[in-house]
Amino acid sequence: MFPKLDPLLHSELRLAVMSILAEVESAEFSYLKKQTDSTAGNLSVQIDKLSAAGYITVEKGFKGKMPCTTCKITPEGIEAFKNYVTALKEYIS
């Protein structure tokens, strides 16, 4: 019997965002956009979904006079990501 995969993390873009955030302390929106090669609109929607699930936190502020959005993975997000990776490994082994 295969374990269930978290449908929230099964999206390619959300999984990419979580993969990046699992490796860094925090990441700015512009960095995530560049690394995932996504549009601002699509990335924003996916970040909202991860935030609503409690997997990431989002801080909005300014860098000088420019708006700056910073994302950080939460302990719940780390746990969900680890569980997803573990379950995925069971599929391929």
VMD Tcl script that draws the C-alpha trace (Angstrom):
set ca {
  {0.00 0.00 0.00}
  {1.39 3.38 -0.98}
  {1.32 6.25 1.53}
  {-0.78 9.30 0.74}
  {1.04 12.27 -0.76}
  {0.17 15.69 0.62}
  {-1.87 17.22 -2.24}
  {-0.71 20.70 -1.25}
  {2.91 19.74 -1.83}
  {2.20 17.64 -4.91}
  {2.03 20.79 -7.07}
  {5.28 21.35 -8.95}
  {5.59 25.04 -8.05}
  {4.61 24.64 -4.39}
  {7.05 21.73 -4.08}
  {9.80 23.86 -5.64}
  {9.11 26.71 -3.20}
  {9.17 24.34 -0.23}
  {12.40 22.73 -1.49}
  {14.08 26.12 -1.67}
  {12.78 27.30 1.69}
  {13.85 24.05 3.37}
  {17.46 24.90 2.50}
  {17.60 28.60 3.44}
  {16.67 30.71 6.45}
  {14.32 32.83 4.33}
  {13.91 33.91 0.71}
  {12.60 37.02 -0.97}
  {9.76 36.76 -3.48}
  {12.03 37.93 -6.30}
  {14.53 35.14 -5.54}
  {11.78 32.50 -5.48}
  {10.38 33.85 -8.74}
  {13.76 33.65 -10.43}
  {14.64 30.20 -9.08}
  {11.27 28.67 -10.02}
  {10.98 30.51 -13.36}
  {7.35 31.30 -12.55}
  {5.19 34.33 -13.12}
  {4.62 36.74 -10.25}
  {0.88 36.05 -10.28}
  {1.20 32.27 -10.18}
  {3.90 32.35 -7.51}
  {1.83 34.71 -5.39}
  {-1.18 32.37 -5.51}
  {0.95 29.36 -4.55}
  {2.63 31.24 -1.71}
  {-0.81 32.22 -0.40}
  {-1.85 28.55 -0.39}
  {1.29 27.46 1.48}
  {0.83 30.31 3.95}
  {-2.85 29.47 4.54}
  {-1.82 25.88 5.32}
  {0.70 27.12 7.87}
  {3.64 25.70 5.92}
  {5.33 29.09 5.43}
  {5.19 32.58 6.88}
  {5.11 35.66 4.69}
  {6.43 39.05 5.76}
  {5.74 42.12 3.68}
  {7.92 45.17 4.10}
  {10.19 47.50 2.23}
  {13.78 47.40 1.06}
  {14.48 51.08 0.74}
  {11.42 52.37 -1.08}
  {10.70 49.10 -2.87}
  {8.16 46.57 -1.54}
  {9.78 43.35 -0.35}
  {8.05 40.06 0.45}
  {10.03 37.48 2.41}
  {9.01 33.84 2.93}
  {10.18 31.42 5.58}
  {9.30 27.77 6.17}
  {7.58 26.97 9.49}
  {8.20 23.95 11.72}
  {4.90 22.53 10.39}
  {6.13 23.10 6.87}
  {9.40 21.33 7.57}
  {7.52 18.35 8.99}
  {5.10 18.25 6.04}
  {7.99 18.48 3.57}
  {9.93 15.68 5.31}
  {6.82 13.48 5.36}
  {6.21 14.17 1.66}
  {9.80 13.27 0.73}
  {9.63 10.09 2.83}
  {6.35 9.05 1.21}
  {7.70 9.80 -2.26}
  {10.76 7.64 -1.57}
  {8.43 4.71 -0.81}
  {6.89 5.11 -4.26}
  {10.23 4.85 -6.03}
  {11.86 2.12 -3.97}
}
mol new
graphics top color blue
foreach p $ca { graphics top sphere $p radius 0.5 }
foreach p [lrange $ca 0 end-1] q [lrange $ca 1 end] { graphics top cylinder $p $q radius 0.2 }
display resetview
